[in-house]
């Protein structure tokens, strides 16, 4: 089983209206194959107002 090298870096963040957006990258080291994979995510959180 591969082990995880946990590094997360936030590249940019912003707040507009009722939402927050973040771009981040996760670096994963596979110990068996000695390969590094980088996963990139763009996350947007929005606030929902119910009334």
C-alpha distance (Angstrom), angle and dihedral (degrees) to the residues before:
residue distance angle dihedral
X1 . . .
X2 3.78 . .
X3 3.77 122.9 .
X4 3.75 123.3 -135.6
X5 3.78 125.0 -125.5
X6 3.78 101.1 -153.3
X7 3.75 112.8 -143.1
X8 3.78 121.4 144.2
X9 3.77 122.0 179.2
X10 3.78 125.1 -170.2
X11 3.79 109.8 -143.4
X12 3.78 102.8 -178.7
X13 3.74 138.8 -8.3
X14 3.75 134.2 -174.8
X15 3.78 141.4 172.9
X16 3.76 121.3 -142.1
X17 3.82 125.1 169.7
X18 3.82 107.5 -44.5
X19 3.81 97.3 -19.3
X20 3.79 138.5 83.1
X21 3.80 122.0 -154.8
X22 3.81 127.2 -162.8
X23 3.80 132.1 179.3
X24 3.79 115.5 -157.4
X25 3.79 142.1 166.3
X26 3.81 128.5 -145.7
X27 3.80 119.0 -156.4
X28 3.82 115.5 -150.0
X29 3.81 124.4 -169.3
X30 3.81 116.4 -158.5
X31 3.81 105.1 -152.0
X32 3.83 93.7 -163.0
X33 3.80 97.4 54.6
X34 3.84 97.0 23.1
X35 3.79 88.4 -131.1
X36 3.79 125.0 142.5
X37 3.78 119.5 -143.4
X38 3.79 124.7 -170.2
X39 3.80 118.9 -156.1
X40 3.82 117.7 -162.8
X41 3.79 123.5 -157.4
X42 3.81 134.2 -175.2
X43 3.80 109.9 -158.8
X44 3.80 126.4 -169.3
X45 3.81 120.2 -173.1
X46 3.75 116.5 -166.4
X47 3.78 129.1 -168.6
X48 3.76 113.8 -130.0
X49 3.79 115.8 -154.8
X50 3.79 115.1 -154.9
X51 3.64 120.7 -175.9
